[in-house]
């Protein structure tokens, strides 16, 4: 038995916990800032046009650099890069507490995104090389469960702390997690072999970084209209650079990403699943923000509490899902998770209404979270099992790149579908009431513009709803939401079918 093998068998729990905390930081740090952005904005006098950039700066950096971080980890050391990222996030967030103005804080958000890039793919890559293959699915389940519990509890705690201590407290949460993770990682996580002789594909990671960055920017702008230059120019650049990336990688002697991986059905299906689940989770956030505030008159705090019930139960089920993946194969677990997400969408489509009981939203939210984490557990095991030796960092980062792309797609897809269905419903409503389309459009134009201008931060104002003369906008809004949820629920069903048909029924030797 090797020394590393004996060590990992003895220290699996602290290894998994340390890596789980690092992974959770990438979700918690941007989340608590977004939820408390109004307080930060008022204190630092952030211009309205910069709110979106301040909220998403770290995410933009992560999107651009995620594959570069994976490649660097494979070449220079996965553990070394993870620890460096933890230190960067800790230092930068502590400096953010001292921000004298929004310009300084915005700079810090770009820098913290650079640090968090190392926390995206490295934890999963280190799980592959630090935990023996037969225990890895359970370890992945624990990682997802820790992420679920922290994301369920810490935002509510952060909101209370901001009210009591001020917004600067926000930037103490990630450093605490990072310091615990840093200690556990340094003490218990073994450093896998490095490959210093391998070339770092600078051009390849630059091309894919540009592709992802312009794609995310274009998708975000698409929420305000697909025909605007702010939308189609970045998307066009993304397509062109993606073609150049594929061409370069095919001819590169040591490519940043081996494109032959995409010829393997399990790998491609798993990435499709991670794209889908992140799209649905991000889109559900938009739905809850818009529908909960505009129609049900829920406060942001009330909407946040919808995610809390069932958190511990979900964490337990996700760990069980990891055990099932290890005992059988990722196939049935992935299919089950995707079907649960389908059921979540159908439940919301069937129960949404202007006078619906708020508690009916809880099972829909819970099922979406449960399905997404169960699916993520099987996806991560599938992707990691396909990683060639010495390329765990790169392959794990590919999964994260697809996850971030799905998260960028979600709000855009939901808003475009909702606007389409909402317009059709209020036009039909206007026709039955004898209103012309022009008059009806004038009545709801201010209502529609709320989401178009800032879909993540503003909603259909209930005061404007009451001013839409002659129209039952609340009912039209709900009908548009129902049709949107019915449409998007097809996506996980399609991917579940592909997983059932293309994923292997029997496990292969793990590595």
NUNU-206355 format. One line per field, with one value per residue (C-alpha): residue in one letter; x negated, y, z. Coordinates in steps of 0.05 Angstrom, whole numbers, plus 5000, padded with zeros to 4 digits. Layout:
// residues N
type <- c(a_...)
X <- c(X_...)
Y <- c(Y_...)
Z <- c(Z_...)
***
This chain:
// residues 511
type <- c(x_x_x_x_x_x_x_x_x_x_x_x_x_x_x_x_x_x_x_x_x_x_x_x_x_x_x_x_x_x_x_x_x_x_x_x_x_x_x_x_x_x_x_x_x_x_x_x_x_x_x_x_x_x_x_x_x_x_x_x_x_x_x_x_x_x_x_x_x_x_x_x_x_x_x_x_x_x_x_x_x_x_x_x_x_x_x_x_x_x_x_x_x_x_x_x_x_x_x_x_x_x_x_x_x_x_x_x_x_x_x_x_x_x_x_x_x_x_x_x_x_x_x_x_x_x_x_x_x_x_x_x_x_x_x_x_x_x_x_x_x_x_x_x_x_x_x_x_x_x_x_x_x_x_x_x_x_x_x_x_x_x_x_x_x_x_x_x_x_x_x_x_x_x_x_x_x_x_x_x_x_x_x_x_x_x_x_x_x_x_x_x_x_x_x_x_x_x_x_x_x_x_x_x_x_x_x_x_x_x_x_x_x_x_x_x_x_x_x_x_x_x_x_x_x_x_x_x_x_x_x_x_x_x_x_x_x_x_x_x_x_x_x_x_x_x_x_x_x_x_x_x_x_x_x_x_x_x_x_x_x_x_x_x_x_x_x_x_x_x_x_x_x_x_x_x_x_x_x_x_x_x_x_x_x_x_x_x_x_x_x_x_x_x_x_x_x_x_x_x_x_x_x_x_x_x_x_x_x_x_x_x_x_x_x_x_x_x_x_x_x_x_x_x_x_x_x_x_x_x_x_x_x_x_x_x_x_x_x_x_x_x_x_x_x_x_x_x_x_x_x_x_x_x_x_x_x_x_x_x_x_x_x_x_x_x_x_x_x_x_x_x_x_x_x_x_x_x_x_x_x_x_x_x_x_x_x_x_x_x_x_x_x_x_x_x_x_x_x_x_x_x_x_x_x_x_x_x_x_x_x_x_x_x_x_x_x_x_x_x_x_x_x_x_x_x_x_x_x_x_x_x_x_x_x_x_x_x_x_x_x_x_x_x_x_x_x_x_x_x_x_x_x_x_x_x_x_x_x_x_x_x_x_x_x_x_x_x_x_x_x_x_x_x_x_x_x_x_x_x_x_x_x_x_x_x_x_x_x_x_x_x_x_x_x_x_x_x_x_x_x_x_x_x_x_x_x_x_x_x_x)
X <- c(5000_4972_4961_5009_5062_5055_5059_5122_5158_5143_5162_5220_5267_5221_5200_5272_5292_5233_5247_5322_5312_5268_5319_5376_5340_5351_5426_5433_5388_5425_5493_5489_5464_5522_5574_5547_5528_5578_5544_5475_5501_5530_5468_5418_5463_5456_5483_5544_5510_5453_5496_5499_5424_5409_5453_5427_5353_5327_5370_5344_5272_5287_5321_5260_5207_5238_5204_5138_5139_5152_5094_5048_5067_5048_4981_4960_4999_5073_5063_5015_5063_5122_5085_5063_5135_5157_5104_5123_5198_5182_5137_5181_5245_5213_5190_5261_5285_5244_5271_5274_5315_5347_5286_5242_5295_5305_5230_5232_5290_5249_5190_5233_5261_5190_5179_5245_5228_5179_5235_5281_5249_5192_5234_5266_5200_5167_5224_5206_5134_5141_5199_5198_5244_5294_5306_5305_5380_5398_5344_5376_5444_5415_5385_5452_5488_5440_5451_5527_5527_5481_5519_5584_5562_5509_5550_5603_5548_5513_5578_5587_5514_5517_5577_5542_5469_5469_5454_5378_5391_5408_5335_5316_5357_5314_5247_5271_5290_5225_5182_5214_5208_5135_5117_5152_5123_5052_5054_5094_5098_5039_5006_5015_4957_4944_4925_4875_4850_4918_4929_4982_5027_5029_5065_5116_5136_5138_5185_5232_5230_5250_5305_5335_5329_5363_5416_5434_5435_5478_5527_5535_5548_5599_5646_5656_5667_5633_5628_5586_5512_5496_5524_5506_5436_5409_5446_5418_5348_5359_5378_5318_5268_5299_5286_5214_5207_5230_5184_5125_5137_5141_5072_5039_4985_5006_5076_5108_5169_5170_5231_5236_5268_5332_5337_5351_5426_5424_5379_5423_5488_5460_5440_5509_5539_5497_5514_5588_5591_5554_5599_5661_5635_5614_5680_5720_5687_5713_5782_5785_5760_5810_5871_5861_5853_5901_5959_5952_5923_5867_5806_5736_5727_5790_5767_5699_5733_5766_5698_5690_5742_5715_5642_5617_5662_5635_5563_5578_5610_5550_5502_5546_5544_5468_5472_5519_5473_5416_5458_5489_5473_5486_5540_5601_5582_5573_5640_5675_5647_5667_5738_5745_5727_5779_5830_5811_5825_5891_5912_5901_5936_5996_6002_5980_6036_6048_6080_6038_6015_5942_5927_5940_5876_5835_5840_5826_5763_5742_5751_5711_5654_5657_5658_5601_5555_5571_5557_5493_5467_5475_5448_5385_5370_5381_5337_5281_5281_5269_5208_5142_5085_5054_5114_5162_5157_5173_5231_5262_5257_5294_5352_5350_5348_5411_5443_5428_5454_5519_5525_5516_5567_5620_5643_5641_5681_5734_5742_5747_5799_5837_5840_5865_5920_5938_5947_5993_6035_6047_6061_6114_6139_6143_6182_6235_6244_6250_6183_6138_6069_6039_6078_6062_5988_5987_6020_5968_5907_5881_5895_5854_5797_5782_5756_5724_5681_5655_5685_5643_5659_5727_5795_5863_5885_5951_5970_5961_6001_6061_6053_6059_6130_6179_6129_6121_6045_6036_6073_6037_5971_5987_6009_5944_5906_5943_5928_5855_5849_5882_5834_5770_5791_5781_5705_5689_5737_5698_5631_5658_5679_5609_5577_5621_5604_5530_5501_5470_5513_5454_5398_5327_5264_5255_5193)
Y <- c(5000_5068_5123_5169_5114_5099_5172_5185_5125_5152_5224_5223_5265_5325_5322_5325_5378_5423_5417_5426_5492_5518_5499_5531_5598_5607_5606_5640_5700_5727_5706_5745_5807_5804_5795_5855_5899_5954_5967_5968_6014_6065_6067_6075_6114_6064_6091_6052_6033_6000_5957_5899_5901_5904_5844_5803_5824_5762_5716_5748_5736_5664_5652_5679_5643_5577_5533_5570_5554_5480_5476_5514_5466_5405_5436_5472_5433_5427_5434_5492_5531_5517_5543_5605_5618_5612_5662_5711_5708_5718_5778_5812_5804_5832_5892_5898_5910_5974_6000_6076_6079_6038_6043_6007_5954_5942_5930_5882_5844_5831_5808_5762_5731_5714_5680_5642_5616_5569_5546_5524_5463_5448_5417_5367_5352_5340_5294_5251_5244_5247_5200_5127_5114_5070_5125_5184_5185_5192_5246_5284_5277_5305_5364_5380_5371_5419_5469_5462_5472_5532_5565_5553_5580_5633_5682_5687_5696_5748_5788_5789_5808_5864_5893_5890_5903_5936_5915_5909_5845_5811_5807_5769_5707_5681_5692_5650_5593_5601_5599_5534_5505_5527_5493_5428_5428_5443_5389_5332_5339_5305_5340_5298_5290_5351_5352_5409_5386_5397_5460_5509_5525_5600_5613_5558_5583_5654_5635_5594_5649_5701_5654_5644_5717_5745_5690_5709_5783_5772_5727_5778_5833_5789_5798_5870_5849_5803_5854_5905_5911_5899_5829_5805_5835_5795_5733_5739_5747_5687_5643_5667_5657_5588_5566_5591_5554_5488_5497_5513_5454_5405_5425_5439_5390_5396_5426_5458_5413_5346_5353_5278_5275_5303_5241_5200_5196_5196_5258_5297_5277_5297_5365_5374_5356_5407_5461_5445_5442_5508_5540_5517_5538_5607_5616_5596_5652_5701_5670_5674_5746_5770_5729_5730_5805_5829_5781_5752_5816_5777_5814_5793_5763_5722_5697_5678_5637_5593_5560_5542_5486_5417_5439_5384_5332_5351_5346_5276_5254_5281_5240_5179_5195_5192_5123_5099_5125_5086_5023_5024_5075_5150_5134_5121_5176_5227_5208_5212_5281_5308_5279_5312_5379_5366_5352_5418_5458_5422_5433_5507_5510_5474_5513_5585_5636_5707_5680_5617_5599_5616_5548_5517_5550_5512_5442_5469_5504_5444_5395_5440_5444_5370_5350_5397_5371_5298_5309_5347_5289_5240_5291_5304_5230_5218_5276_5259_5186_5207_5251_5224_5219_5287_5325_5325_5400_5416_5366_5389_5461_5443_5421_5487_5525_5490_5505_5579_5581_5548_5599_5655_5623_5614_5686_5702_5641_5650_5725_5718_5662_5698_5763_5725_5688_5748_5792_5740_5734_5808_5819_5764_5796_5864_5834_5804_5872_5911_5947_5960_5929_5999_6020_5954_5961_6031_6006_5953_5984_6012_5945_5907_5957_5941_5872_5894_5946_5905_5835_5814_5874_5902_5872_5886_5941_5925_5999_5997_5933_5969_6025_5979_6000_5947_5890_5834_5837_5793_5736_5749_5749_5682_5651_5674_5643_5577_5571_5588_5534_5483_5499_5497_5432_5397_5409_5362_5311_5310_5304_5249_5210_5219_5197_5135_5116_5135_5128_5060_5011_4979_5013_5013_5010_5076_5116)
Z <- c(5000_4981_5033_4999_4995_5069_5086_5046_5077_5146_5132_5083_5127_5139_5066_5042_5092_5074_4999_5011_5047_4991_4939_4979_4981_4905_4916_4983_4971_4910_4939_5004_4967_4917_4971_5010_4952_4969_5036_5004_4948_4997_5040_4983_4936_4880_4813_4789_4724_4763_4809_4760_4748_4822_4835_4777_4773_4809_4766_4702_4723_4742_4674_4637_4678_4700_4647_4655_4730_4716_4668_4716_4771_4729_4712_4777_4829_4847_4922_4914_4869_4915_4976_4937_4918_4990_5012_4957_4974_5048_5038_4986_5025_5087_5046_5020_5091_5090_5023_5024_4960_4906_4860_4910_4923_4849_4841_4900_4868_4805_4847_4891_4828_4808_4874_4872_4803_4837_4884_4828_4796_4844_4901_4853_4820_4888_4908_4848_4868_4944_4957_4934_4875_4912_4964_4916_4899_4973_4981_4923_4957_5022_4983_4952_5019_5055_4999_5006_5081_5080_5022_5060_5128_5115_5072_5127_5179_5136_5129_5205_5216_5165_5201_5268_5250_5181_5110_5121_5160_5094_5076_5138_5121_5064_5100_5159_5113_5074_5137_5161_5091_5086_5151_5132_5062_5085_5138_5107_5031_4996_4937_4875_4826_4783_4710_4704_4636_4604_4564_4587_4528_4536_4470_4483_4552_4526_4471_4515_4568_4517_4491_4560_4580_4518_4522_4593_4577_4515_4552_4607_4557_4520_4579_4554_4481_4431_4375_4414_4396_4470_4459_4390_4387_4447_4425_4355_4383_4428_4368_4327_4383_4399_4328_4333_4399_4369_4309_4354_4402_4345_4321_4388_4409_4482_4481_4542_4531_4496_4451_4441_4511_4480_4436_4498_4510_4586_4588_4539_4573_4641_4616_4584_4652_4690_4638_4647_4722_4730_4678_4717_4786_4761_4725_4786_4825_4773_4776_4852_4853_4801_4818_4893_4897_4843_4852_4922_4953_4988_5015_4993_5063_5055_4987_5016_5070_5017_5008_5081_5094_5079_5077_5124_5091_5023_5049_5075_5009_4969_5011_4999_4925_4929_4961_4906_4852_4884_4892_4823_4769_4759_4708_4753_4801_4745_4714_4781_4797_4729_4736_4804_4772_4719_4773_4808_4746_4733_4805_4800_4733_4762_4827_4810_4818_4842_4906_4917_4987_4997_5027_4959_4934_4986_4956_4886_4911_4953_4895_4848_4898_4913_4840_4822_4877_4865_4791_4807_4849_4791_4741_4780_4788_4714_4692_4741_4721_4648_4666_4639_4690_4702_4674_4733_4742_4670_4665_4731_4706_4643_4686_4723_4656_4634_4701_4696_4625_4648_4704_4653_4606_4660_4672_4598_4576_4630_4618_4542_4549_4602_4562_4502_4540_4582_4520_4489_4551_4562_4488_4492_4556_4521_4463_4508_4543_4478_4486_4426_4427_4428_4490_4525_4509_4537_4600_4614_4583_4649_4681_4629_4631_4704_4687_4621_4655_4712_4716_4775_4818_4800_4791_4763_4810_4844_4841_4765_4762_4792_4742_4682_4667_4647_4649_4700_4697_4759_4724_4658_4695_4727_4661_4629_4687_4681_4607_4620_4673_4628_4572_4612_4646_4580_4584_4643_4615_4549_4584_4630_4568_4538_4603_4605_4534_4530_4600_4615_4654_4687_4724_4697_4738_4774_4769)
***
